[in-house]
C-alpha cells in the first residue's frame, strides 16, 4: 500500500483536480489460504474509500485506486506537478 495514504487526508483524483475529497478508509478483502496442511489469512487492498460533500450537503462515498489519488498539497502546485506525482517522477519516486 502507498504509505502516504492516511485516513482524514485531503486528496483529489487525477481526472478531477477541482473535487476535493477526504480519505475515509482503506478497504481490504481477506480470505483463508490453505498451504501444506496449515491455514492462514491473506488480505489485499480493494481500494481507497473517499468521501466528499455534494451540493445538498450530503456525504458521497466513492472508491478509488491509490494510484489515481494525489494529495491536495501536491495538486495545489498545478496539474503538471500532480501528473509527476501520479507517475512517481522526481521527488515522488518513494511514494
Order of alpha helices (4+ residues) and beta strands (2+ residues): beta-beta-beta-beta-beta-alpha-alpha
